[in-house]
Amino acid sequence: MLAPAIHIPGLPKTPDPPKSLVELSESLKHPLVIRTGVTCDQSGQWALYVTVPKHVNIPIPDLEAKCLGFPVAYEAEPDEPIRAL
Protein backbone atom coordinates (compact mmCIF):
# COMPACT_ATOMS: atom_id res chain seq x y z
CA MET A 1 0.00 0.00 0.00
CA LEU A 2 1.16 3.52 -0.79
CA ALA A 3 0.40 6.96 0.55
CA PRO A 4 -1.35 9.29 -1.93
CA ALA A 5 0.77 11.90 -3.70
CA ILE A 6 0.15 14.67 -6.25
CA HIS A 7 -1.77 13.47 -9.32
CA ILE A 8 -0.37 14.48 -12.73
CA PRO A 9 -2.88 13.65 -15.48
CA GLY A 10 -2.09 12.63 -19.04
CA LEU A 11 -3.75 14.02 -22.16
CA PRO A 12 -7.22 12.50 -22.66
CA LYS A 13 -7.64 9.98 -25.47
CA THR A 14 -11.19 11.24 -26.13
CA PRO A 15 -12.54 14.80 -25.86
CA ASP A 16 -15.24 14.08 -23.26
CA PRO A 17 -15.37 11.76 -20.25
CA PRO A 18 -17.94 8.94 -20.22
CA LYS A 19 -21.29 10.01 -18.79
CA SER A 20 -21.25 7.10 -16.34
CA LEU A 21 -17.92 8.33 -14.91
CA VAL A 22 -19.25 11.87 -14.47
CA GLU A 23 -22.36 10.52 -12.73
CA LEU A 24 -20.18 8.33 -10.49
CA SER A 25 -18.00 11.31 -9.49
CA GLU A 26 -21.10 13.32 -8.59
CA SER A 27 -22.74 10.60 -6.50
CA LEU A 28 -19.88 8.67 -4.88
CA LYS A 29 -19.87 8.58 -1.09
CA HIS A 30 -17.04 7.05 0.93
CA PRO A 31 -15.82 7.90 4.45
CA LEU A 32 -12.19 8.38 3.34
CA VAL A 33 -12.96 10.55 0.30
CA ILE A 34 -12.86 14.33 0.77
CA ARG A 35 -13.51 15.40 -2.83
CA THR A 36 -14.24 13.71 -6.16
CA GLY A 37 -13.94 14.66 -9.80
CA VAL A 38 -12.97 13.40 -13.23
CA THR A 39 -9.43 13.34 -14.61
CA CYS A 40 -7.19 11.21 -16.82
CA ASP A 41 -4.54 8.79 -15.69
CA GLN A 42 -1.02 9.17 -17.11
CA SER A 43 -1.92 7.06 -20.16
CA GLY A 44 -4.90 9.30 -21.04
CA GLN A 45 -7.68 6.98 -19.84
CA TRP A 46 -10.54 8.78 -18.13
CA ALA A 47 -10.40 8.15 -14.37
CA LEU A 48 -12.17 8.98 -11.15
CA TYR A 49 -10.25 11.62 -9.19
CA VAL A 50 -10.44 11.43 -5.41
CA THR A 51 -8.80 13.48 -2.69
CA VAL A 52 -8.08 11.61 0.53
CA PRO A 53 -6.25 12.43 3.79
CA LYS A 54 -2.46 12.06 3.65
CA HIS A 55 -2.43 9.23 6.20
CA VAL A 56 -4.65 6.94 4.08
CA ASN A 57 -3.04 3.96 2.34
CA ILE A 58 -4.04 3.50 -1.29
CA PRO A 59 -5.55 1.88 -3.23
CA ILE A 60 -8.78 1.59 -1.25
CA PRO A 61 -10.30 -1.75 -2.36
CA ASP A 62 -13.92 -1.09 -1.38
CA LEU A 63 -13.81 2.29 -3.15
CA GLU A 64 -12.32 0.82 -6.32
CA ALA A 65 -15.03 -1.87 -6.33
CA LYS A 66 -17.61 0.91 -6.78
CA CYS A 67 -15.82 2.49 -9.76
CA LEU A 68 -17.38 0.58 -12.67
CA GLY A 69 -13.95 -0.52 -13.91
CA PHE A 70 -12.59 3.03 -14.26
CA PRO A 71 -9.11 3.70 -12.87
CA VAL A 72 -8.88 5.81 -9.71
CA ALA A 73 -6.45 8.72 -9.38
CA TYR A 74 -5.75 9.40 -5.71
CA GLU A 75 -4.36 12.68 -4.43
CA ALA A 76 -3.48 13.68 -0.88
CA GLU A 77 -5.40 16.56 0.64
CA PRO A 78 -3.01 19.56 0.94
CA ASP A 79 -1.99 20.81 4.37
CA GLU A 80 -3.58 24.19 3.64
CA PRO A 81 -6.49 25.12 1.37
CA ILE A 82 -5.54 26.06 -2.18
CA ARG A 83 -5.78 29.81 -2.71
CA ALA A 84 -6.71 31.34 -6.04
CA LEU A 85 -4.47 34.15 -7.22
GUPA-889045 format. One record per atom (N, C-alpha, C, O, CB): atom name; residue in one letter; residue number from 1; x, y, z; chain. Coordinates in steps of 0.2 Angstrom, whole numbers, plus 5000, padded with zeros to 4 digits. Glycine has a CB too. Layout:
# residues N
R  roba  markol  pake  xx  yy  zz  bake
R  CA  a  NUM  X  Y  Z  A
...
END
This chain:
# residues 85
R  roba  markol  pake  xx  yy  zz  bake
R  N  m  1  5004  4994  5000  A
R  CA  m  1  5000  5000  5000  A
R  C  m  1  5004  5006  5000  A
R  O  m  1  5010  5006  5003  A
R  CB  m  1  4995  5000  5006  A
R  N  l  2  5002  5011  4997  A
R  CA  l  2  5006  5018  4996  A
R  C  l  2  5002  5023  4999  A
R  O  l  2  4996  5023  5000  A
R  CB  l  2  5007  5019  4989  A
R  N  a  3  5005  5029  5001  A
R  CA  a  3  5002  5035  5003  A
R  C  a  3  5000  5039  4996  A
R  O  a  3  5004  5039  4992  A
R  CB  a  3  5006  5039  5008  A
R  N  p  4  4995  5042  4996  A
R  CA  p  4  4993  5046  4990  A
R  C  p  4  4998  5052  4989  A
R  O  p  4  5001  5055  4994  A
R  CB  p  4  4986  5049  4991  A
R  N  a  5  4999  5054  4983  A
R  CA  a  5  5004  5060  4982  A
R  C  a  5  5000  5064  4977  A
R  O  a  5  4994  5064  4977  A
R  CB  a  5  5010  5057  4978  A
R  N  i  6  5004  5069  4973  A
R  CA  i  6  5001  5073  4969  A
R  C  i  6  4999  5070  4962  A
R  O  i  6  5004  5066  4960  A
R  CB  i  6  5005  5080  4968  A
R  N  h  7  4993  5071  4960  A
R  CA  h  7  4991  5067  4953  A
R  C  h  7  4993  5072  4947  A
R  O  h  7  4992  5078  4947  A
R  CB  h  7  4983  5066  4953  A
R  N  i  8  4996  5069  4943  A
R  CA  i  8  4998  5072  4936  A
R  C  i  8  4995  5069  4931  A
R  O  i  8  4997  5063  4929  A
R  CB  i  8  5006  5073  4935  A
R  N  p  9  4989  5072  4928  A
R  CA  p  9  4986  5068  4923  A
R  C  p  9  4989  5068  4916  A
R  O  p  9  4993  5073  4914  A
R  CB  p  9  4979  5071  4922  A
R  N  g  10  4987  5063  4912  A
R  CA  g  10  4990  5063  4905  A
R  C  g  10  4984  5067  4900  A
R  O  g  10  4979  5069  4903  A
R  CB  g  10  4991  5056  4902  A
R  N  l  11  4986  5067  4894  A
R  CA  l  11  4981  5070  4889  A
R  C  l  11  4976  5065  4888  A
R  O  l  11  4977  5059  4886  A
R  CB  l  11  4985  5072  4883  A
R  N  p  12  4969  5067  4888  A
R  CA  p  12  4964  5062  4887  A
R  C  p  12  4964  5060  4880  A
R  O  p  12  4966  5063  4875  A
R  CB  p  12  4957  5066  4888  A
R  N  k  13  4962  5053  4879  A
R  CA  k  13  4962  5050  4873  A
R  C  k  13  4955  5052  4869  A
R  O  k  13  4955  5051  4863  A
R  CB  k  13  4962  5042  4874  A
R  N  t  14  4950  5054  4872  A
R  CA  t  14  4944  5056  4869  A
R  C  t  14  4942  5063  4872  A
R  O  t  14  4945  5065  4878  A
R  CB  t  14  4938  5051  4871  A
R  N  p  15  4939  5067  4868  A
R  CA  p  15  4937  5074  4871  A
R  C  p  15  4933  5075  4877  A
R  O  p  15  4934  5079  4881  A
R  CB  p  15  4934  5078  4865  A
R  N  d  16  4928  5070  4878  A
R  CA  d  16  4924  5070  4884  A
R  C  d  16  4924  5064  4888  A
R  O  d  16  4925  5059  4885  A
R  CB  d  16  4917  5072  4881  A
R  N  p  17  4923  5065  4895  A
R  CA  p  17  4923  5059  4899  A
R  C  p  17  4917  5055  4898  A
R  O  p  17  4912  5058  4896  A
R  CB  p  17  4924  5061  4906  A
R  N  p  18  4917  5049  4899  A
R  CA  p  18  4910  5045  4899  A
R  C  p  18  4905  5047  4904  A
R  O  p  18  4907  5049  4910  A
R  CB  p  18  4912  5037  4900  A
R  N  k  19  4899  5048  4902  A
R  CA  k  19  4894  5050  4906  A
R  C  k  19  4893  5046  4913  A
R  O  k  19  4892  5049  4918  A
R  CB  k  19  4887  5050  4902  A
R  N  s  20  4894  5040  4912  A
R  CA  s  20  4894  5035  4918  A
R  C  s  20  4899  5037  4923  A
R  O  s  20  4898  5037  4929  A
R  CB  s  20  4894  5028  4917  A
R  N  l  21  4905  5040  4921  A
R  CA  l  21  4910  5042  4925  A
R  C  l  21  4909  5048  4929  A
R  O  l  21  4910  5049  4935  A
R  CB  l  21  4917  5042  4922  A
R  N  v  22  4906  5053  4925  A
R  CA  v  22  4904  5059  4928  A
R  C  v  22  4898  5058  4933  A
R  O  v  22  4899  5061  4938  A
R  CB  v  22  4901  5064  4922  A
R  N  e  23  4894  5054  4932  A
R  CA  e  23  4888  5053  4936  A
R  C  e  23  4891  5049  4943  A
R  O  e  23  4889  5051  4948  A
R  CB  e  23  4883  5048  4933  A
R  N  l  24  4896  5045  4942  A
R  CA  l  24  4899  5042  4948  A
R  C  l  24  4903  5047  4952  A
R  O  l  24  4902  5047  4958  A
R  CB  l  24  4904  5036  4945  A
R  N  s  25  4906  5051  4949  A
R  CA  s  25  4910  5057  4953  A
R  C  s  25  4905  5061  4956  A
R  O  s  25  4907  5064  4962  A
R  CB  s  25  4914  5061  4948  A
R  N  e  26  4899  5062  4954  A
R  CA  e  26  4894  5067  4957  A
R  C  e  26  4891  5063  4963  A
R  O  e  26  4888  5067  4967  A
R  CB  e  26  4890  5069  4952  A
R  N  s  27  4890  5057  4963  A
R  CA  s  27  4886  5053  4967  A
R  C  s  27  4890  5049  4972  A
R  O  s  27  4887  5046  4977  A
R  CB  s  27  4881  5049  4964  A
R  N  l  28  4897  5048  4971  A
R  CA  l  28  4901  5043  4976  A
R  C  l  28  4901  5046  4983  A
R  O  l  28  4903  5052  4984  A
R  CB  l  28  4908  5043  4973  A
R  N  k  29  4900  5041  4987  A
R  CA  k  29  4901  5043  4995  A
R  C  k  29  4905  5038  4998  A
R  O  k  29  4904  5032  4997  A
R  CB  k  29  4894  5043  4998  A
R  N  h  30  4910  5040  5001  A
R  CA  h  30  4915  5035  5005  A
R  C  h  30  4918  5039  5011  A
R  O  h  30  4919  5045  5010  A
R  CB  h  30  4920  5032  5000  A
R  N  p  31  4919  5036  5016  A
R  CA  p  31  4921  5040  5022  A
R  C  p  31  4928  5042  5022  A
R  O  p  31  4930  5047  5025  A
R  CB  p  31  4921  5035  5028  A
R  N  l  32  4932  5039  5017  A
R  CA  l  32  4939  5042  5017  A
R  C  l  32  4940  5047  5011  A
R  O  l  32  4945  5050  5010  A
R  CB  l  32  4944  5036  5015  A
R  N  v  33  4935  5048  5007  A
R  CA  v  33  4935  5053  5001  A
R  C  v  33  4933  5060  5003  A
R  O  v  33  4927  5061  5006  A
R  CB  v  33  4931  5050  4995  A
R  N  i  34  4937  5065  5002  A
R  CA  i  34  4936  5072  5004  A
R  C  i  34  4932  5075  4998  A
R  O  i  34  4928  5079  4999  A
R  CB  i  34  4942  5075  5006  A
R  N  r  35  4935  5074  4992  A
R  CA  r  35  4932  5077  4986  A
R  C  r  35  4933  5072  4980  A
R  O  r  35  4938  5068  4980  A
R  CB  r  35  4936  5083  4984  A
R  N  t  36  4928  5073  4975  A
R  CA  t  36  4929  5069  4969  A
R  C  t  36  4929  5073  4963  A
R  O  t  36  4927  5079  4963  A
R  CB  t  36  4923  5063  4969  A
R  N  g  37  4931  5070  4957  A
R  CA  g  37  4930  5073  4951  A
R  C  g  37  4932  5068  4946  A
R  O  g  37  4932  5062  4947  A
R  CB  g  37  4935  5079  4951  A
R  N  v  38  4933  5071  4940  A
R  CA  v  38  4935  5067  4934  A
R  C  v  38  4942  5070  4931  A
R  O  v  38  4943  5076  4931  A
R  CB  v  38  4930  5067  4928  A
R  N  t  39  4946  5065  4930  A
R  CA  t  39  4953  5067  4927  A
R  C  t  39  4955  5061  4922  A
R  O  t  39  4951  5057  4920  A
R  CB  t  39  4958  5067  4933  A
R  N  c  40  4961  5061  4920  A
R  CA  c  40  4964  5056  4916  A
R  C  c  40  4970  5053  4920  A
R  O  c  40  4973  5057  4923  A
R  CB  c  40  4966  5059  4909  A
R  N  d  41  4971  5047  4919  A
R  CA  d  41  4977  5044  4922  A
R  C  d  41  4983  5046  4917  A
R  O  d  41  4982  5049  4912  A
R  CB  d  41  4977  5036  4922  A
R  N  q  42  4989  5044  4918  A
R  CA  q  42  4995  5046  4914  A
R  C  q  42  4995  5043  4907  A
R  O  q  42  4998  5046  4903  A
R  CB  q  42  5001  5043  4918  A
R  N  s  43  4991  5038  4906  A
R  CA  s  43  4990  5035  4899  A
R  C  s  43  4985  5039  4895  A
R  O  s  43  4984  5037  4889  A
R  CB  s  43  4989  5028  4899  A
R  N  g  44  4981  5043  4898  A
R  CA  g  44  4976  5046  4895  A
R  C  g  44  4969  5043  4895  A
R  O  g  44  4964  5046  4892  A
R  CB  g  44  4977  5047  4888  A
R  N  q  45  4968  5038  4899  A
R  CA  q  45  4962  5035  4901  A
R  C  q  45  4958  5039  4906  A
R  O  q  45  4961  5042  4911  A
R  CB  q  45  4962  5028  4903  A
R  N  w  46  4951  5040  4905  A
R  CA  w  46  4947  5044  4909  A
R  C  w  46  4947  5040  4916  A
R  O  w  46  4947  5034  4916  A
R  CB  w  46  4940  5045  4907  A
R  N  a  47  4947  5044  4922  A
R  CA  a  47  4948  5041  4928  A
R  C  a  47  4944  5045  4933  A
R  O  a  47  4943  5051  4932  A
R  CB  a  47  4955  5040  4930  A
R  N  l  48  4942  5042  4939  A
R  CA  l  48  4939  5045  4944  A
R  C  l  48  4945  5048  4948  A
R  O  l  48  4950  5045  4950  A
R  CB  l  48  4935  5040  4949  A
R  N  y  49  4944  5054  4950  A
R  CA  y  49  4949  5058  4954  A
R  C  y  49  4946  5059  4961  A
R  O  y  49  4940  5061  4962  A
R  CB  y  49  4950  5065  4951  A
R  N  v  50  4950  5057  4966  A
R  CA  v  50  4948  5057  4973  A
R  C  v  50  4953  5060  4977  A
R  O  v  50  4959  5059  4976  A
R  CB  v  50  4946  5050  4976  A
R  N  t  51  4951  5065  4982  A
R  CA  t  51  4956  5067  4987  A
R  C  t  51  4955  5064  4993  A
R  O  t  51  4949  5063  4995  A
R  CB  t  51  4955  5075  4987  A
R  N  v  52  4960  5062  4996  A
R  CA  v  52  4960  5058  5003  A
R  C  v  52  4965  5061  5008  A
R  O  v  52  4969  5064  5005  A
R  CB  v  52  4961  5050  5002  A
R  N  p  53  4964  5060  5014  A
R  CA  p  53  4969  5062  5019  A
R  C  p  53  4976  5059  5018  A
R  O  p  53  4976  5053  5015  A
R  CB  p  53  4966  5061  5026  A
R  N  k  54  4981  5063  5019  A
R  CA  k  54  4988  5060  5018  A
R  C  k  54  4989  5054  5022  A
R  O  k  54  4993  5050  5019  A
R  CB  k  54  4993  5065  5021  A
R  N  h  55  4986  5052  5027  A
R  CA  h  55  4988  5046  5031  A
R  C  h  55  4985  5040  5028  A
R  O  h  55  4986  5034  5031  A
R  CB  h  55  4986  5047  5038  A
R  N  v  56  4980  5040  5023  A
R  CA  v  56  4977  5035  5020  A
R  C  v  56  4981  5031  5016  A
R  O  v  56  4985  5034  5012  A
R  CB  v  56  4970  5037  5017  A
R  N  n  57  4981  5024  5016  A
R  CA  n  57  4985  5020  5012  A
R  C  n  57  4980  5019  5006  A
R  O  n  57  4974  5018  5006  A
R  CB  n  57  4987  5013  5015  A
R  N  i  58  4983  5019  5000  A
R  CA  i  58  4980  5018  4994  A
R  C  i  58  4983  5012  4990  A
R  O  i  58  4989  5010  4991  A
R  CB  i  58  4980  5024  4989  A
R  N  p  59  4979  5008  4986  A
R  CA  p  59  4972  5009  4984  A
R  C  p  59  4967  5007  4989  A
R  O  p  59  4969  5004  4994  A
R  CB  p  59  4971  5006  4978  A
R  N  i  60  4961  5010  4989  A
R  CA  i  60  4956  5008  4994  A
R  C  i  60  4952  5003  4990  A
R  O  i  60  4947  5005  4986  A
R  CB  i  60  4952  5014  4996  A
R  N  p  61  4952  4996  4992  A
R  CA  p  61  4949  4991  4988  A
R  C  p  61  4941  4992  4988  A
R  O  p  61  4938  4991  4983  A
R  CB  p  61  4950  4985  4991  A
R  N  d  62  4938  4994  4993  A
R  CA  d  62  4930  4995  4993  A
R  C  d  62  4928  5001  4989  A
R  O  d  62  4923  5001  4986  A
R  CB  d  62  4927  4995  5000  A
R  N  l  63  4932  5006  4989  A
R  CA  l  63  4931  5011  4984  A
R  C  l  63  4932  5009  4977  A
R  O  l  63  4927  5011  4973  A
R  CB  l  63  4936  5017  4986  A
R  N  e  64  4937  5006  4975  A
R  CA  e  64  4938  5004  4968  A
R  C  e  64  4933  4999  4966  A
R  O  e  64  4932  4999  4960  A
R  CB  e  64  4945  5001  4968  A
R  N  a  65  4930  4995  4970  A
R  CA  a  65  4925  4991  4968  A
R  C  a  65  4919  4994  4966  A
R  O  a  65  4915  4991  4962  A
R  CB  a  65  4923  4986  4974  A
R  N  k  66  4918  5001  4968  A
R  CA  k  66  4912  5005  4966  A
R  C  k  66  4913  5008  4960  A
R  O  k  66  4909  5012  4957  A
R  CB  k  66  4910  5009  4972  A
R  N  c  67  4919  5008  4957  A
R  CA  c  67  4921  5012  4951  A
R  C  c  67  4920  5010  4944  A
R  O  c  67  4923  5013  4939  A
R  CB  c  67  4928  5014  4952  A
R  N  l  68  4915  5005  4943  A
R  CA  l  68  4913  5003  4937  A
R  C  l  68  4919  5001  4932  A
R  O  l  68  4918  5002  4926  A
R  CB  l  68  4909  5008  4934  A
R  N  g  69  4925  4999  4935  A
R  CA  g  69  4930  4997  4930  A
R  C  g  69  4935  5003  4928  A
R  O  g  69  4940  5002  4925  A
R  CB  g  69  4928  4994  4924  A
R  N  f  70  4933  5009  4930  A
R  CA  f  70  4937  5015  4929  A
R  C  f  70  4943  5015  4933  A
R  O  f  70  4942  5013  4939  A
R  CB  f  70  4933  5022  4929  A
R  N  p  71  4949  5018  4931  A
R  CA  p  71  4954  5019  4936  A
R  C  p  71  4953  5024  4941  A
R  O  p  71  4949  5028  4939  A
R  CB  p  71  4961  5020  4932  A
R  N  v  72  4956  5024  4946  A
R  CA  v  72  4956  5029  4951  A
R  C  v  72  4962  5033  4952  A
R  O  v  72  4967  5030  4953  A
R  CB  v  72  4953  5026  4958  A
R  N  a  73  4962  5039  4952  A
R  CA  a  73  4968  5044  4953  A
R  C  a  73  4967  5047  4960  A
R  O  a  73  4962  5051  4961  A
R  CB  a  73  4968  5049  4948  A
R  N  y  74  4971  5045  4965  A
R  CA  y  74  4971  5047  4971  A
R  C  y  74  4976  5053  4972  A
R  O  y  74  4981  5053  4969  A
R  CB  y  74  4973  5041  4976  A
R  N  e  75  4974  5058  4976  A
R  CA  e  75  4978  5063  4978  A
R  C  e  75  4977  5065  4985  A
R  O  e  75  4972  5065  4988  A
R  CB  e  75  4977  5070  4973  A
R  N  a  76  4983  5067  4988  A
R  CA  a  76  4983  5068  4996  A
R  C  a  76  4980  5075  4996  A
R  O  a  76  4982  5080  4993  A
R  CB  a  76  4990  5068  4999  A
R  N  e  77  4976  5076  5001  A
R  CA  e  77  4973  5083  5003  A
R  C  e  77  4979  5087  5005  A
R  O  e  77  4983  5085  5009  A
R  CB  e  77  4968  5082  5009  A
R  N  p  78  4979  5093  5003  A
R  CA  p  78  4985  5098  5005  A
R  C  p  78  4984  5100  5012  A
R  O  p  78  4979  5100  5015  A
R  CB  p  78  4985  5104  5000  A
R  N  d  79  4990  5102  5015  A
R  CA  d  79  4990  5104  5022  A
R  C  d  79  4986  5110  5023  A
R  O  d  79  4983  5111  5028  A
R  CB  d  79  4997  5105  5024  A
R  N  e  80  4986  5115  5018  A
R  CA  e  80  4982  5121  5018  A
R  C  e  80  4978  5121  5012  A
R  O  e  80  4979  5119  5007  A
R  CB  e  80  4987  5127  5019  A
R  N  p  81  4972  5125  5013  A
R  CA  p  81  4968  5126  5007  A
R  C  p  81  4971  5129  5001  A
R  O  p  81  4975  5133  5002  A
R  CB  p  81  4961  5130  5009  A
R  N  i  82  4969  5127  4995  A
R  CA  i  82  4972  5130  4989  A
R  C  i  82  4969  5137  4988  A
R  O  i  82  4963  5138  4989  A
R  CB  i  82  4971  5126  4983  A
R  N  r  83  4974  5142  4987  A
R  CA  r  83  4971  5149  4986  A
R  C  r  83  4972  5151  4979  A
R  O  r  83  4977  5151  4976  A
R  CB  r  83  4975  5154  4991  A
R  N  a  84  4966  5154  4977  A
R  CA  a  84  4966  5157  4970  A
R  C  a  84  4970  5163  4970  A
R  O  a  84  4970  5167  4975  A
R  CB  a  84  4959  5158  4967  A
R  N  l  85  4974  5164  4964  A
R  CA  l  85  4978  5171  4964  A
R  C  l  85  4974  5176  4960  A
R  O  l  85  4976  5181  4959  A
R  CB  l  85  4985  5170  4961  A
END
